[in-house]
Amino acid sequence: MVMIHDPSVAVRRRHLPLAGSAKGRGALSEDSMSDDVTLFGKLKSKLIESKQKWAEDGRLLTGKAAARADRLPPGQRLVETWPVLDLGIQPEIPTHAWRLFVDGEVEQPTTFRWGEFTDLPKTRLRTDIHCVTAWSRYDNAWEGVSARDLLALVRPKPEARHVIFHSYDTYTTNVPLKDFAAEDVLLAWSWNGEPLSREHGGPLRVVIPRLYFWKSAKWLKRIEFSLHDKPGFWEVRGYHNYGDPWREQRYDEEV
C-alpha cells in the first residue's frame, strides 16, 4: 500500500514487489526495483464523502431495468467526451518501471514487464462505457490483451471464483471470475488509436463493458485470483458489489 503523509504534493515511491509474489515471467531483480513511480494530486475526501451520500440517498436511481438489447441502460445519458473521474491521485508510471503482478489462485503466478506484456497477442475491440454517475459513451476503440489470453497463460485453479484488481493508486475493485473471462474483457493500453492517457488509467487499465465502469480499474498493478470475494474501495462505501447497468445496480440494496 502507498502511504501518503502529505497528500497535497506529488509523492515519489520505490516500486516494490508484492509480498509473496512468485517468480515467473519477468521476475523482478534488485536493479529493476529501483525504478520510481510518481503519484500526483491529493485524495478527494469531500468527493468520496459525497459519492457515499449518493449511495445512501439512492441518487440517480430510476427504479427501472432493461434488456441488454437496449444499448443505453436505464438512467444513463449519452456524452461525446470522456469525463475524468478518480480519487484525486493520478500515478505517473513510466513503462520501464511498470509491472503487472498476476497471482493468487493460479497455476502460473506471473510478473510482467511492459515489453513482455505488450508482446502478448493483441486484441482490438469497440465497446461502450457506462459510468455509475449516469453518463455513457458509445464506440470506444480499445487495443490490449484479452482477459481470455491472460487466463490461458496463468491458468486459474478450480477453486478460483473471484478476481480482485489492485491499482497503483491503492484503489481496488472486485468482479466474479466468470465476468472477467467474458469475450469482450480487455486489459487495454490504447484508446481510439492513441496510448491510454494517465488521467484515463494509462499505461494499462481494465475494460469490462458489461459492468459499470468503476469495475474497470485504472492504473492496473495486480490481478489477484481468489476463492473468496473481497469488496473493493467503492463496494465497501455503499456501491453495488456486482454493478450491472441494465439492472441499475448502482448501490448496495442494503444501504
C-alpha positions as CSV (number, residue, x, y, z in Angstrom):
1,M,0.0,0.0,0.0
2,V,1.2,3.5,-0.7
3,M,1.4,5.6,2.4
4,I,1.0,9.3,1.6
5,H,1.9,11.5,4.5
6,D,1.3,14.8,2.7
7,P,-1.3,14.2,0.0
8,S,-1.2,17.7,-1.3
9,V,2.1,17.2,-3.1
10,A,3.5,14.7,-5.6
11,V,4.9,11.7,-3.9
12,R,7.7,9.5,-5.1
13,R,7.9,5.9,-4.1
14,R,10.1,3.0,-4.8
15,H,8.3,0.3,-6.9
16,L,8.4,-2.9,-4.8
17,P,7.1,-6.4,-5.5
18,L,4.1,-7.6,-3.6
19,A,4.9,-9.8,-0.6
20,G,4.8,-13.4,-1.6
21,S,4.6,-12.9,-5.3
22,A,6.0,-15.8,-7.1
23,K,8.8,-15.8,-9.6
24,G,7.8,-16.2,-13.2
25,R,7.8,-14.4,-16.4
26,G,9.7,-11.1,-15.9
27,A,10.6,-11.8,-12.3
28,L,12.0,-8.7,-10.6
29,S,15.6,-8.1,-9.8
30,E,17.0,-5.6,-7.3
31,D,18.0,-3.3,-10.2
32,S,14.5,-3.2,-11.6
33,M,13.1,-2.4,-8.2
34,S,14.9,0.9,-8.1
35,D,12.6,2.5,-10.6
36,D,10.2,5.2,-9.3
37,V,6.6,5.8,-9.7
38,T,5.2,9.3,-9.1
39,L,1.7,10.0,-7.5
40,F,0.3,13.4,-8.4
41,G,-2.6,15.1,-6.6
42,K,-4.3,14.6,-3.3
43,L,-7.2,12.4,-2.2
44,K,-10.6,14.0,-2.8
45,S,-12.1,13.3,0.6
46,K,-15.1,15.5,0.0
47,L,-15.8,13.9,-3.3
48,I,-15.6,10.5,-1.8
49,E,-18.0,11.5,1.0
50,S,-20.5,13.0,-1.5
51,K,-20.4,9.8,-3.5
52,Q,-21.1,7.8,-0.4
53,K,-24.0,10.1,0.3
54,W,-25.3,9.3,-3.2
55,A,-25.4,5.7,-2.3
56,E,-27.2,6.4,0.9
57,D,-29.8,8.5,-0.8
58,G,-30.2,6.3,-3.9
59,R,-29.3,9.2,-6.2
60,L,-29.8,8.8,-9.9
61,L,-31.9,5.6,-9.5
62,T,-34.9,5.3,-11.8
63,G,-36.2,2.0,-10.5
64,K,-36.2,0.6,-14.0
65,A,-34.5,-2.3,-15.6
66,A,-33.8,-3.0,-19.3
67,A,-32.7,-5.9,-21.5
68,R,-29.1,-5.9,-22.8
69,A,-30.6,-5.5,-26.3
70,D,-31.3,-1.9,-25.2
71,R,-28.0,-0.2,-25.9
72,L,-28.5,2.6,-23.3
73,P,-29.1,1.3,-19.8
74,P,-31.8,2.9,-17.7
75,G,-30.9,6.3,-16.2
76,Q,-28.0,6.9,-18.5
77,R,-27.4,9.8,-20.8
78,L,-25.1,9.9,-23.8
79,V,-21.9,12.0,-23.9
80,E,-19.3,12.6,-26.6
81,T,-16.4,13.5,-24.3
82,W,-14.8,11.1,-21.8
83,P,-15.1,12.6,-18.3
84,V,-12.2,12.1,-15.9
85,L,-13.1,10.5,-12.6
86,D,-10.7,9.4,-10.0
87,L,-9.9,9.6,-6.3
88,G,-7.7,12.6,-6.8
89,I,-4.4,10.8,-7.2
90,Q,-3.0,10.0,-10.6
91,P,0.1,7.8,-10.8
92,E,2.7,8.6,-13.4
93,I,4.1,5.2,-14.3
94,P,7.0,5.1,-16.8
95,T,6.7,1.9,-18.8
96,H,10.3,0.9,-17.7
97,A,9.0,1.0,-14.1
98,W,5.7,-0.6,-14.8
99,R,5.0,-4.2,-13.6
100,L,1.8,-6.3,-13.6
101,F,1.6,-9.0,-10.9
102,V,-0.8,-11.8,-11.5
103,D,-1.1,-14.1,-8.5
104,G,-3.4,-15.8,-6.0
105,E,-5.3,-19.0,-7.0
106,V,-3.5,-19.6,-10.3
107,E,-1.2,-22.4,-11.5
108,Q,1.3,-20.0,-13.0
109,P,1.8,-16.8,-10.9
110,T,3.5,-14.3,-13.2
111,T,5.0,-10.8,-13.2
112,F,5.1,-8.9,-16.5
113,R,7.3,-6.1,-17.5
114,W,5.8,-3.7,-20.1
115,G,7.6,-5.1,-23.1
116,E,6.7,-8.7,-22.2
117,F,3.0,-7.8,-21.7
118,T,2.7,-5.8,-24.9
119,D,4.4,-8.7,-26.8
120,L,1.4,-10.9,-26.0
121,P,-1.3,-11.5,-28.6
122,K,-3.1,-8.2,-29.3
123,T,-6.8,-7.8,-29.4
124,R,-8.9,-4.8,-30.7
125,L,-12.4,-4.2,-29.5
126,R,-15.0,-1.5,-29.8
127,T,-17.3,-1.2,-26.8
128,D,-19.5,1.2,-24.9
129,I,-18.7,2.8,-21.5
130,H,-21.4,3.1,-18.8
131,C,-20.4,5.1,-15.7
132,V,-22.3,4.8,-12.4
133,T,-22.6,8.7,-12.4
134,A,-25.1,8.3,-15.2
135,W,-23.2,9.0,-18.4
136,S,-22.5,6.6,-21.3
137,R,-20.1,6.9,-24.2
138,Y,-20.5,4.7,-27.3
139,D,-18.0,3.2,-29.7
140,N,-14.7,3.3,-27.8
141,A,-11.9,1.6,-29.7
142,W,-9.5,-0.3,-27.5
143,E,-6.3,-2.3,-28.0
144,G,-4.7,-4.6,-25.5
145,V,-4.6,-8.1,-24.2
146,S,-7.8,-10.0,-23.9
147,A,-8.6,-11.4,-20.5
148,R,-9.0,-14.8,-22.0
149,D,-5.5,-14.8,-23.4
150,L,-4.2,-13.9,-20.0
151,L,-6.2,-16.6,-18.3
152,A,-4.8,-19.2,-20.7
153,L,-1.3,-18.2,-19.5
154,V,-1.8,-18.1,-15.8
155,R,-4.4,-20.9,-15.6
156,P,-6.7,-20.2,-12.6
157,K,-7.1,-23.1,-10.2
158,P,-10.6,-24.8,-10.0
159,E,-11.2,-23.1,-6.6
160,A,-10.8,-19.6,-8.0
161,R,-14.1,-17.7,-8.1
162,H,-13.3,-14.0,-7.9
163,V,-10.9,-11.5,-9.4
164,I,-9.6,-8.5,-7.4
165,F,-7.9,-5.6,-9.3
166,H,-5.3,-3.6,-7.5
167,S,-4.2,-0.2,-8.8
168,Y,-1.1,1.9,-8.4
169,D,-3.1,4.5,-6.5
170,T,-4.2,1.7,-4.0
171,Y,-7.7,1.5,-5.5
172,T,-9.3,-2.0,-5.5
173,T,-12.4,-3.5,-7.0
174,N,-13.8,-7.0,-7.4
175,V,-15.6,-9.0,-10.1
176,P,-16.6,-12.6,-10.5
177,L,-14.1,-14.7,-12.5
178,K,-16.8,-15.6,-14.9
179,D,-17.3,-11.9,-15.8
180,F,-13.5,-11.3,-16.2
181,A,-13.5,-14.3,-18.5
182,A,-16.0,-12.8,-20.9
183,E,-15.0,-12.5,-24.5
184,D,-15.2,-8.7,-24.5
185,V,-13.0,-8.0,-21.5
186,L,-9.6,-6.4,-22.2
187,L,-6.5,-5.2,-20.5
188,A,-6.1,-2.0,-22.6
189,W,-3.2,0.2,-23.3
190,S,-4.8,2.1,-26.2
191,W,-8.0,4.1,-26.7
192,N,-9.1,5.4,-30.1
193,G,-5.8,4.8,-31.7
194,E,-3.7,6.6,-29.0
195,P,-1.8,5.4,-25.9
196,L,-4.1,5.4,-22.9
197,S,-3.5,8.7,-21.1
198,R,-2.6,9.0,-17.5
199,E,-5.9,10.6,-16.4
200,H,-7.8,7.7,-18.0
201,G,-5.7,4.9,-16.4
202,G,-2.7,4.6,-18.6
203,P,-0.5,2.8,-19.2
204,L,-2.9,-0.1,-18.5
205,R,-6.5,-0.3,-17.4
206,V,-9.2,-3.0,-17.3
207,V,-12.2,-2.7,-19.6
208,I,-15.3,-4.7,-18.7
209,P,-18.2,-3.3,-20.8
210,R,-21.0,-5.3,-19.2
211,L,-20.5,-3.6,-15.8
212,Y,-20.5,-0.1,-14.5
213,F,-17.1,1.5,-15.3
214,W,-15.8,1.7,-11.7
215,K,-15.2,-2.0,-12.1
216,S,-12.7,-1.4,-14.9
217,A,-9.8,-0.5,-12.7
218,K,-7.3,2.2,-13.9
219,W,-3.5,2.1,-13.4
220,L,-3.6,-1.7,-13.1
221,K,-0.8,-3.1,-10.9
222,R,-2.0,-6.5,-9.7
223,I,-4.7,-9.1,-10.7
224,E,-5.5,-11.4,-7.7
225,F,-7.5,-14.6,-8.2
226,S,-9.3,-15.7,-5.1
227,L,-11.7,-18.3,-3.6
228,H,-13.3,-15.5,-1.5
229,D,-14.8,-12.3,-2.7
230,K,-13.1,-9.1,-1.5
231,P,-15.2,-6.0,-2.0
232,G,-13.2,-3.0,-3.1
233,F,-13.0,0.7,-2.5
234,W,-16.5,1.7,-3.6
235,E,-18.1,-1.6,-2.8
236,V,-17.4,-1.0,1.0
237,R,-18.7,2.5,0.6
238,G,-22.3,1.7,-0.4
239,Y,-21.9,0.8,-4.1
240,H,-23.2,-2.5,-5.5
241,N,-21.0,-5.5,-5.3
242,Y,-21.8,-6.5,-8.9
243,G,-22.8,-3.4,-10.8
244,D,-24.9,-4.4,-13.8
245,P,-26.0,-1.2,-15.6
246,W,-29.1,-2.8,-17.2
247,R,-30.4,-3.8,-13.8
248,E,-29.4,-0.4,-12.5
249,Q,-27.2,-1.9,-9.8
250,R,-25.6,1.4,-8.7
251,Y,-25.8,0.9,-5.0
252,D,-25.9,-1.8,-2.3
253,E,-29.5,-2.6,-1.8
254,E,-29.0,-2.8,1.9
255,V,-27.6,0.7,2.3
